[in-house]
Amino acid sequence: MMNTPVKVLETPRLLLRRLVPDDLDALYVLYRDPEMRRYFPAEGASPDRTLTYEETKEELEWFLNGHPRHPELGLWATILKETGAFIGRCGLLPWTIDGQDEVEIAYMIDKTYWGQGLGTEAAQGIRDYAFTQLGLTRLICMIYPENKASTKVATHIGMTFEREAVDEHGPYHIYSMTRM
């Protein structure tokens, strides 16, 4: 168990760091809120897509040292530098879509901080980190068509609509960008 959180990256207002066990309660506040979980797949979750405390703990433990198969990726605690508050979890997630390995920029900012550009700021920082530090050449976002806020973030960081796709959770849009 790590005592000192490992910093992944910083933006002007945010610090993104590895999750630590002490983040459990703050993460659970996000995951138990139906409005926060509205556009997340419902697999394993309650009908309103929320997660229990135990399910939240399992996810947190899964990402403590980065993604288990890709430690450089994962979901990271998103901290507002000004106050030190845990305001979300953002990061990079590996997927295989139609036989193609992909890396998704994932972002979730607490609804009390919506409308301040923090999701876009986090996503821009993650994009730059992925391209410059990790050497990735392509990034995607997988977004439910109704999720206008996430679509806005994706387009603000330079992604464009690539195609519609369908999985076991239903239809979604893939937005993508390649490193120039």
Summary of the structure (lengths in Angstrom):
residues: 180
radius of gyration: 15.3
end to end distance: 38.7
largest distance: 42.7
contacts: 536
relative contact order: 0.15
helix: 27%
strand: 34%
